[in-house]
Amino acid sequence: MENKFHQKIVGCLKKQQVYFWTVKSIFERRAESYFIFGQPENQRCGESEKHTIFLWIINEDSKGKFIGNSTVTVSEKSSDDEIEKIINDAITAAKLVKNPFYEIPTQRYEYPSFSNTDDAIKKSPSEVCSNISSQIKNTSSNLKDVKLSTTELFVSYIQEKMTTSAGNTYEFDHSKLMIEGVFLAGKNLETESFFTEQAVFIDDLNISEILTNQAKYANDSIDAQPLPTGKYNVVFSLEALENFFDFFYTHANAMAVYNKFSLLKLNQPISENAPKTALTIKVNPQLKGGLFSAISDQFGIPLKPFIIIDKNLMQQYIAQLQYSKYLNIPYTGPATNMIIDKGDISLDELTSKEGTVHLLRFSAFSPKDITGDFSSEIRLGYITKDDKKIPIKGGSVSGNLRNLIHSMILTNKIVKIGSYIGPDGIYLEGVDIAGE
């Protein structure tokens, strides 16, 4: 991928006295469709580019040696003089930052050959957008008792190029699909069901299944009622999954270790009482179809797979360069695609047990990453009674993951929801639900 402007920025940076720098340029070809009540209103196409400079400088004073950093973006319309001014302003900003010094490696790297691109999207985002738009229109027209209200579809082919002051450079291309919408249901369309789905490959975005499921959720919400207050065995899925393990991600981060609040110790169990399904969390930066797949970190250091938690044992901290240097521990790079190993039981089998509550939709399910506490309004769920799954909504669900982790059972089907790649259901016993 040739880009003269990328090289122009590199040339300007080479003239500066900077400890280390990187330039990342992102070029995107995008098609977008907008719908009202399932009918395409308009489709538009466009191209964009974004150039970001990351730079680090050494600051020294009577108290010692420090490192400062700053990040700036550069418009592709900038002249040489404007680029130099932007860089000088970034250097000035970096001088205000005084972190303990750490060394940035300057060796030359070999980067993995990896593309995360759907060939059809690469060829024509516009054509793919039109095809998926037709699927949305046809599927929504066949759904009963609901209306697909405002909906947006985005299809992108993205090319990324990075160059570093150490002379390293790589190129990486990937694709992205996203659909956002809302279903309306009820006599007066009083019930709403919002949804967002993302994917890298077309085959991972099953429009018929997505719209059919979301329509069902909207209809099931019409007459759903809150549960009596009490403790329940609960299966969390759908909207709860992406942030469910935030507590472990936070405490497994080397920054938490450095700041002395991590509760996870290397080679030690993650909990005094082990989960019923052993927890394994991995990171794979070059996962086909991963939304966060990447070649390197911001320093241009190549990323590799690693294991954070292996069968309930803390194995390796998530250590980006700064904190790996401070703590003298192995470097892993950032957490990109987080993968949770599946269990042995199906979601249907778990949710079919009498009295089990299956929660899917929430106002916002965001457990506290420091304490593990969670609390959220229930927008839609089901309780199993006499072999029937009865819709519920209203009230709230709450608990503490650390206190409940011993009862955790993971299902045997892997799903991708945003940054989450793992089982489609997570079961916990004795969860508090405040309802009637």
Buried (B, 14 or more C-beta within 10 A) or exposed (E): EEBEBBBBBBEBBEEBEBBBBBBBBBBBBBBBBBBEEBBBEEBEEEEEBBBBBBBBBBBEEEEEEBBBBBBBEBEBEBEEEEBBEBBEEBBEBBBEBBEEBBEBEBEEBEBEEBBBBBEBBBEBBBEBBBBBBEBBBEBBEEBEEBBBBEBEBBBBBBBBBBBBBBEBBBEBBBBBBBBBBBBBBBEEEEBBBBBEBBBBBBEEBBBEEBBBBBBBBBBBBBEBEBBEEEEBBBBBBBBBBBBBBBBBBBBBBBBBBBEEEBBBEEEEBBBEEBBBBBBBBBBBBBBEBBBBBBBBBBBBBBBEBBBBBBBBBBBBBBBBBBBBBBBEBEBBBBBBBBBBBBBEBBBEEBBEEEEBBBBBBBEEBBBBBEEBBBBBBBBBBBBBEEEEBBBBBBBBBEBBBBBBBBBBBBBBBBBBBBBBBBBBBBBBBBBBBBBE
